[in-house]
């Protein structure tokens, strides 16, 4: 990590209106479709967990490499690229060649959480953009929805996160939706699930077909960044197997309980964990480039 080279004031002189411009586009996008807030948050996560926070997730396929968009965790799943394109074009018109796509992802994730009722955090800036993507790492490094607790802890540990930070970052599932293919096995085969909850989901996710049908990750308040996700886990209403694993008689039950009791501590811890995630192996200085178009290298 070279996080010490990042600074919250990185664009203060070179592009003073960059952050307010990003915020305005994100607010508008989330106002038009609340789910977009979760999608932009997830884009940043799926970027950082694959070769660091370098906007590699935004690259389209080229003749020399396969991008990450078609990797199993991303295909037909990650979205929000058009919002990032809009932000990039607006920022480029203000300050050509100055603000990186990687920084736009980091700021847009924060602004999305704020737009849906979460607390903000100070985003260190100065990341540069990669000139390649990593299809195989996208398939291996992004935690799958069917992982057990020990596998989740290990997947996050490989990126330098504690079990507590894994739980708090999972709390990002208090917003957004998941595809039927991600939770079908759980609602038909698992016992640690509320039966009426499972039945209600089966109508939208039949045992065959409907793979891309969506259900909210937090059925209580899916468009509000709050602690309802953790309350759902205690009531055996986690949508994904990996969600429910956080409250299943294991070592993370107490952490879930603490966030049920104290919503503010969850929001504060989430911001701190997001700052740490944004510091995953960024390219800085003479490394990488500032892409003019986030979808392709210059």
Helices and strands as residue ranges (DSSP letters): G 3-5, H 18-32, H 35-48, G 56-58, H 81-94, H 101-115, H 135-141, H 149-157, H 163-170, G 171-174, E 177-179, H 180-189, H 195-202, E 214-216, H 228-234, H 241-244, H 253-261, H 263-278
